[in-house]
Amino acid sequence: MARHANLPDENPIDRNHPDALYVQLRNLLKGMIERRELAVNDKLPSERELVAAYGVSRITVRQAIKELENLGYLQTRPGKGIYVTEPKPIYELEIVRSFTQTAYANNLKPGMRLLAGKIIRADAEVARPLSLPTGADVVFLERLRLLDDVPVVIQRDWFSASLAPGILDIDWTVENRSLYAEFENRYGIIPSRGQSTLSARLATDTEASLLQLDVPAAVLTLDQIAYDTHNRTVNVSAAAYHPTRYPLSLTQSHRRL
C-alpha cells in the first residue's frame, strides 16, 4: 500500500518570492522526492490536500505537477492517482564525451551492433566539414547503439582514413567499443571542442525498424563536428535518436571529461 508524505505544518510558499508560486511548489515537491520524503511508488497527496497545505490554487498545483511529470518525477496512473516514479536519466551530450562514457555515467550497460564499416570516397558534402578534397579516402562507420540491450540511437561517423590508419581492422563487434577511446589510445587524438546541431525529422523505414518505432515516427537528430587541440577536424557525425528512450540534454564544453 502506498504511503502519503507528511505535509508541512507551516506553509513554506512565499508570495513575495521572485519565483512564481507553481515554481516554488514544484521545487518543494521535487526536494521531497530527492530527499526520499516522498519515495518511489508513494502516492502524491490529492489536489485538495496540496491546495490546503500550501495555500495555492488548483491551477498552481496542476502546473507544478505537470512539470514534475515532464521531468520524470511523477506519473499519473489512471483511476488510481499520481505516484512518485524513478526519474529517467538525462543524457548530457558533449562533443568530448562518448556514448560509452555517458552510458557508464548513468549506470547503464553500453552495447553496439556494427551496421557498416568501410572506406569511401568523400563527396563534397562529407569532404567540406572534414577539410578534405573531394574524393579523399574517408572511413565511414554506422552503428546501432544500445543501453541495457535496448536500441536507442543509430550513429554514423565520417573521418579521414589517414587520421587513423588500420582502424577498420579493430573488432567493432565488441559491445562497448568507443570510437573516441580508440582515437585517444591508439592514435593520440583527443577531441577537445566542436559544434552541434540538434533537430528532429521523420524516421526512415530502416531507422524505425532498428529503433523499434512504429511508422510514421519521429527521431531526434544530432549532427556534430569535433576538433582536436590543434583545431584539426577529428570527425563528423550524424545520429538519429529514439525520441523517448534517450532524452537529450545538450552541453557544450571545452573541458575533457
C-alpha positions as a LaTeX table, in Angstrom:
\begin{tabular}{lrrr}
\hline
Residue & $x$ (\AA) & $y$ (\AA) & $z$ (\AA) \\
\hline
Met1 & 0.00 & 0.00 & 0.00 \\
Ala2 & 1.38 & 3.39 & $-0.98$ \\
Arg3 & 2.15 & 5.79 & 1.85 \\
His4 & 1.50 & 9.53 & 1.88 \\
Ala5 & 4.02 & 12.21 & 2.70 \\
Asn6 & 3.67 & 14.40 & 5.76 \\
Leu7 & 2.71 & 17.85 & 4.53 \\
Pro8 & 4.17 & 20.90 & 6.31 \\
Asp9 & 2.58 & 22.37 & 9.42 \\
Glu10 & 3.61 & 25.82 & 8.24 \\
Asn11 & 3.18 & 26.99 & 4.66 \\
Pro12 & 6.65 & 27.45 & 3.06 \\
Ile13 & 5.27 & 29.23 & $-0.03$ \\
Asp14 & 6.42 & 32.87 & $-0.09$ \\
Arg15 & 4.15 & 35.17 & $-2.08$ \\
Asn16 & 6.88 & 37.84 & $-2.10$ \\
His17 & 9.41 & 35.46 & $-3.62$ \\
Pro18 & 10.54 & 36.29 & $-7.19$ \\
Asp19 & 9.71 & 32.73 & $-8.33$ \\
Ala20 & 6.16 & 32.01 & $-9.43$ \\
Leu21 & 4.00 & 30.03 & $-6.99$ \\
Tyr22 & 3.95 & 26.92 & $-9.16$ \\
Val23 & 7.75 & 27.02 & $-9.44$ \\
Gln24 & 8.09 & 27.19 & $-5.66$ \\
Leu25 & 5.66 & 24.29 & $-5.23$ \\
Arg26 & 7.40 & 22.27 & $-7.93$ \\
Asn27 & 10.75 & 22.76 & $-6.23$ \\
Leu28 & 9.33 & 21.89 & $-2.81$ \\
Leu29 & 7.84 & 18.62 & $-4.07$ \\
Lys30 & 10.95 & 17.85 & $-6.10$ \\
Gly31 & 13.07 & 18.34 & $-2.97$ \\
Met32 & 10.81 & 15.98 & $-1.00$ \\
Ile33 & 11.24 & 13.33 & $-3.70$ \\
Glu34 & 15.01 & 13.75 & $-3.84$ \\
Arg35 & 15.25 & 13.53 & $-0.03$ \\
Arg36 & 13.04 & 10.39 & $-0.15$ \\
Glu37 & 10.38 & 12.06 & 1.99 \\
Leu38 & 8.30 & 11.02 & $-0.98$ \\
Ala39 & 9.74 & 7.70 & $-2.17$ \\
Val40 & 9.28 & 5.84 & $-5.44$ \\
Asn41 & 5.73 & 4.41 & $-5.67$ \\
Asp42 & 4.41 & 6.73 & $-2.95$ \\
Lys43 & 1.10 & 8.31 & $-3.85$ \\
Leu44 & 1.13 & 12.10 & $-4.11$ \\
Pro45 & $-1.37$ & 13.90 & $-1.83$ \\
Ser46 & $-4.56$ & 14.93 & $-3.60$ \\
Glu47 & $-5.00$ & 18.32 & $-5.26$ \\
Arg48 & $-7.33$ & 19.33 & $-2.42$ \\
Glu49 & $-4.70$ & 18.41 & 0.21 \\
Leu50 & $-1.96$ & 20.29 & $-1.63$ \\
Val51 & $-4.17$ & 23.36 & $-2.06$ \\
Ala52 & $-4.95$ & 23.35 & 1.67 \\
Ala53 & $-1.35$ & 22.70 & 2.77 \\
Tyr54 & 0.30 & 25.32 & 0.56 \\
Gly55 & $-2.44$ & 27.92 & 0.23 \\
Val56 & $-2.35$ & 27.98 & $-3.57$ \\
Ser57 & $-4.93$ & 27.46 & $-6.29$ \\
Arg58 & $-5.72$ & 24.22 & $-8.08$ \\
Ile59 & $-4.24$ & 25.74 & $-11.24$ \\
Thr60 & $-0.93$ & 26.28 & $-9.42$ \\
Val61 & $-0.96$ & 22.71 & $-8.11$ \\
Arg62 & $-1.72$ & 21.29 & $-11.55$ \\
Gln63 & 1.06 & 23.29 & $-13.21$ \\
Ala64 & 3.62 & 22.13 & $-10.63$ \\
Ile65 & 2.52 & 18.50 & $-11.04$ \\
Lys66 & 2.61 & 18.76 & $-14.83$ \\
Glu67 & 6.21 & 19.99 & $-14.75$ \\
Leu68 & 7.25 & 17.21 & $-12.37$ \\
Glu69 & 5.62 & 14.68 & $-14.70$ \\
Asn70 & 7.54 & 16.15 & $-17.63$ \\
Leu71 & 10.76 & 15.87 & $-15.61$ \\
Gly72 & 10.00 & 12.22 & $-14.85$ \\
Tyr73 & 9.43 & 12.59 & $-11.09$ \\
Leu74 & 5.69 & 11.83 & $-11.14$ \\
Gln75 & 3.45 & 9.51 & $-13.12$ \\
Thr76 & $-0.34$ & 9.51 & $-13.44$ \\
Arg77 & $-1.90$ & 6.08 & $-13.04$ \\
Pro78 & $-5.42$ & 6.22 & $-14.50$ \\
Gly79 & $-8.07$ & 5.58 & $-11.88$ \\
Lys80 & $-5.50$ & 5.42 & $-9.08$ \\
Gly81 & $-3.85$ & 8.83 & $-8.73$ \\
Ile82 & $-0.41$ & 10.36 & $-9.15$ \\
Tyr83 & 2.65 & 8.46 & $-7.94$ \\
Val84 & 6.34 & 9.14 & $-7.48$ \\
Thr85 & 8.40 & 7.38 & $-10.10$ \\
Glu86 & 12.11 & 6.83 & $-10.66$ \\
Pro87 & 13.34 & 9.83 & $-12.69$ \\
Lys88 & 14.60 & 8.88 & $-16.14$ \\
Pro89 & 18.26 & 9.58 & $-16.78$ \\
Ile90 & 19.06 & 12.70 & $-18.78$ \\
Tyr91 & 21.84 & 12.18 & $-21.24$ \\
Glu92 & 24.18 & 15.14 & $-21.48$ \\
Leu93 & 25.74 & 15.07 & $-24.89$ \\
Glu94 & 29.12 & 16.69 & $-25.07$ \\
Ile95 & 31.38 & 16.64 & $-28.08$ \\
Val96 & 34.27 & 15.46 & $-25.92$ \\
Arg97 & 32.22 & 12.72 & $-24.25$ \\
Ser98 & 31.47 & 9.42 & $-25.95$ \\
Phe99 & 28.24 & 7.40 & $-25.89$ \\
Thr100 & 30.07 & 4.76 & $-23.85$ \\
Gln101 & 31.17 & 7.28 & $-21.20$ \\
Thr102 & 27.64 & 8.70 & $-20.98$ \\
Ala103 & 26.18 & 5.21 & $-20.52$ \\
Tyr104 & 28.56 & 4.36 & $-17.68$ \\
Ala105 & 27.85 & 7.73 & $-16.04$ \\
Asn106 & 24.18 & 6.69 & $-15.87$ \\
Asn107 & 24.99 & 3.18 & $-14.58$ \\
Leu108 & 23.82 & 1.58 & $-17.83$ \\
Lys109 & 25.48 & $-1.06$ & $-19.99$ \\
Pro110 & 26.52 & 0.26 & $-23.41$ \\
Gly111 & 26.13 & $-2.02$ & $-26.39$ \\
Met112 & 26.71 & $-1.81$ & $-30.12$ \\
Arg113 & 25.86 & $-3.51$ & $-33.38$ \\
Leu114 & 28.03 & $-2.67$ & $-36.37$ \\
Leu115 & 25.87 & $-1.83$ & $-39.39$ \\
Ala116 & 28.63 & $-0.66$ & $-41.75$ \\
Gly117 & 32.37 & $-0.07$ & $-41.63$ \\
Lys118 & 34.21 & 0.83 & $-44.83$ \\
Ile119 & 36.41 & 3.32 & $-46.63$ \\
Ile120 & 34.56 & 5.54 & $-49.08$ \\
Arg121 & 35.44 & 8.34 & $-51.46$ \\
Ala122 & 34.26 & 11.58 & $-49.88$ \\
Asp123 & 31.72 & 13.58 & $-51.81$ \\
Ala124 & 31.61 & 17.36 & $-51.38$ \\
Glu125 & 29.10 & 17.17 & $-48.53$ \\
Val126 & 31.40 & 14.94 & $-46.47$ \\
Ala127 & 34.73 & 16.39 & $-47.60$ \\
Arg128 & 33.90 & 20.02 & $-46.80$ \\
Pro129 & 33.42 & 19.75 & $-43.00$ \\
Leu130 & 36.39 & 17.37 & $-42.78$ \\
Ser131 & 38.59 & 19.92 & $-44.60$ \\
Leu132 & 39.48 & 17.31 & $-47.21$ \\
Pro133 & 39.47 & 17.40 & $-51.01$ \\
Thr134 & 36.54 & 15.76 & $-52.74$ \\
Gly135 & 37.36 & 12.12 & $-53.44$ \\
Ala136 & 39.64 & 11.71 & $-50.43$ \\
Asp137 & 39.58 & 8.39 & $-48.56$ \\
Val138 & 37.21 & 8.61 & $-45.60$ \\
Val139 & 36.27 & 5.98 & $-43.02$ \\
Phe140 & 32.51 & 5.54 & $-42.63$ \\
Leu141 & 31.17 & 3.81 & $-39.51$ \\
Glu142 & 27.48 & 3.16 & $-38.90$ \\
Arg143 & 26.50 & 1.63 & $-35.57$ \\
Leu144 & 23.33 & 0.81 & $-33.69$ \\
Arg145 & 23.96 & 1.80 & $-30.06$ \\
Leu146 & 22.18 & 0.11 & $-27.17$ \\
Leu147 & 21.63 & 0.74 & $-23.47$ \\
Asp148 & 20.97 & $-2.36$ & $-21.38$ \\
Asp149 & 20.41 & $-4.22$ & $-24.69$ \\
Val150 & 17.72 & $-1.78$ & $-25.85$ \\
Pro151 & 18.39 & 0.12 & $-29.13$ \\
Val152 & 18.46 & 3.89 & $-28.61$ \\
Val153 & 20.48 & 5.52 & $-31.40$ \\
Ile154 & 21.83 & 4.98 & $-34.89$ \\
Gln155 & 25.20 & 6.68 & $-35.11$ \\
Arg156 & 27.09 & 7.48 & $-38.32$ \\
Asp157 & 30.67 & 8.78 & $-38.29$ \\
Trp158 & 32.99 & 10.02 & $-41.03$ \\
Phe159 & 36.70 & 10.81 & $-40.60$ \\
Ser160 & 39.84 & 10.90 & $-42.68$ \\
Ala161 & 41.32 & 7.45 & $-43.33$ \\
Ser162 & 44.82 & 8.92 & $-42.91$ \\
Leu163 & 43.90 & 10.11 & $-39.41$ \\
Ala164 & 43.50 & 6.59 & $-38.03$ \\
Pro165 & 45.17 & 4.01 & $-40.30$ \\
Gly166 & 44.04 & 0.45 & $-39.68$ \\
Ile167 & 41.08 & 1.42 & $-37.55$ \\
Leu168 & 38.75 & $-0.88$ & $-39.50$ \\
Asp169 & 40.92 & $-3.85$ & $-38.52$ \\
Ile170 & 39.70 & $-3.43$ & $-34.95$ \\
Asp171 & 36.89 & $-5.75$ & $-33.82$ \\
Trp172 & 33.93 & $-3.39$ & $-33.95$ \\
Thr173 & 31.53 & $-6.07$ & $-32.72$ \\
Val174 & 32.76 & $-5.53$ & $-29.14$ \\
Glu175 & 29.78 & $-4.26$ & $-27.19$ \\
Asn176 & 31.38 & $-1.24$ & $-25.53$ \\
Arg177 & 33.79 & $-0.19$ & $-28.30$ \\
Ser178 & 34.24 & 3.60 & $-28.16$ \\
Leu179 & 35.45 & 5.48 & $-31.22$ \\
Tyr180 & 36.84 & 8.34 & $-29.12$ \\
Ala181 & 38.66 & 5.90 & $-26.84$ \\
Glu182 & 40.28 & 4.34 & $-29.92$ \\
Phe183 & 41.24 & 7.78 & $-31.24$ \\
Glu184 & 42.94 & 8.62 & $-27.96$ \\
Asn185 & 44.51 & 5.30 & $-27.02$ \\
Arg186 & 45.71 & 4.17 & $-30.46$ \\
Tyr187 & 46.34 & 7.44 & $-32.28$ \\
Gly188 & 46.81 & 10.10 & $-29.61$ \\
Ile189 & 43.91 & 12.14 & $-30.99$ \\
Ile190 & 41.90 & 13.96 & $-28.33$ \\
Pro191 & 38.68 & 15.74 & $-29.35$ \\
Ser192 & 38.51 & 18.94 & $-27.32$ \\
Arg193 & 35.81 & 21.15 & $-28.82$ \\
Gly194 & 33.22 & 21.29 & $-31.55$ \\
Gln195 & 29.76 & 22.27 & $-32.62$ \\
Ser196 & 26.38 & 20.54 & $-32.62$ \\
Thr197 & 23.03 & 20.92 & $-34.34$ \\
Leu198 & 20.00 & 19.34 & $-32.71$ \\
Ser199 & 16.83 & 18.81 & $-34.70$ \\
Ala200 & 14.05 & 16.29 & $-35.46$ \\
Arg201 & 12.64 & 14.59 & $-38.54$ \\
Leu202 & 10.63 & 11.58 & $-39.63$ \\
Ala203 & 12.48 & 8.27 & $-39.32$ \\
Thr204 & 13.22 & 6.28 & $-42.43$ \\
Asp205 & 11.70 & 2.80 & $-42.56$ \\
Thr206 & 15.12 & 1.29 & $-41.79$ \\
Glu207 & 15.68 & 3.60 & $-38.81$ \\
Ala208 & 12.21 & 2.87 & $-37.45$ \\
Ser209 & 12.84 & $-0.86$ & $-37.70$ \\
Leu210 & 16.25 & $-0.68$ & $-35.99$ \\
Leu211 & 14.95 & 1.59 & $-33.19$ \\
Gln212 & 11.71 & $-0.40$ & $-32.75$ \\
Leu213 & 9.44 & 2.51 & $-33.70$ \\
Asp214 & 6.02 & 2.30 & $-35.31$ \\
Val215 & 5.86 & 4.28 & $-38.54$ \\
Pro216 & 5.32 & 7.08 & $-39.08$ \\
Ala217 & 7.66 & 8.05 & $-36.27$ \\
Ala218 & 9.95 & 10.93 & $-35.41$ \\
Val219 & 13.60 & 10.73 & $-34.41$ \\
Leu220 & 15.78 & 13.31 & $-32.74$ \\
Thr221 & 18.87 & 14.10 & $-34.77$ \\
Leu222 & 22.25 & 15.34 & $-33.61$ \\
Asp223 & 24.85 & 16.47 & $-36.13$ \\
Gln224 & 28.32 & 17.15 & $-34.73$ \\
Ile225 & 31.78 & 18.21 & $-35.84$ \\
Ala226 & 34.64 & 17.65 & $-33.40$ \\
Tyr227 & 38.09 & 19.27 & $-33.41$ \\
Asp228 & 41.29 & 18.33 & $-31.60$ \\
Thr229 & 43.61 & 20.54 & $-29.58$ \\
His230 & 45.33 & 21.65 & $-32.81$ \\
Asn231 & 41.99 & 22.74 & $-34.35$ \\
Arg232 & 42.05 & 19.85 & $-36.82$ \\
Thr233 & 38.74 & 18.22 & $-37.68$ \\
Val234 & 38.54 & 14.85 & $-35.95$ \\
Asn235 & 35.21 & 13.54 & $-37.21$ \\
Val236 & 31.78 & 14.43 & $-38.47$ \\
Ser237 & 28.85 & 12.51 & $-37.02$ \\
Ala238 & 25.12 & 12.24 & $-37.61$ \\
Ala239 & 22.95 & 10.42 & $-35.10$ \\
Ala240 & 19.25 & 9.50 & $-35.05$ \\
Tyr241 & 17.90 & 9.01 & $-31.51$ \\
His242 & 14.83 & 7.21 & $-30.23$ \\
Pro243 & 12.66 & 10.15 & $-29.05$ \\
Thr244 & 11.72 & 8.73 & $-25.64$ \\
Arg245 & 14.44 & 6.22 & $-24.76$ \\
Tyr246 & 17.25 & 8.77 & $-24.94$ \\
Pro247 & 16.09 & 12.26 & $-23.88$ \\
Leu248 & 18.80 & 14.70 & $-24.83$ \\
Ser249 & 20.37 & 17.38 & $-22.67$ \\
Leu250 & 22.94 & 19.20 & $-24.74$ \\
Thr251 & 26.08 & 20.62 & $-23.16$ \\
Gln252 & 28.95 & 22.32 & $-24.94$ \\
Ser253 & 32.26 & 22.17 & $-23.14$ \\
His254 & 35.98 & 22.65 & $-23.69$ \\
Arg255 & 36.71 & 20.58 & $-20.60$ \\
Arg256 & 37.66 & 16.97 & $-21.23$ \\
Leu257 & 35.66 & 14.51 & $-19.11$ \\
\hline
\end{tabular}
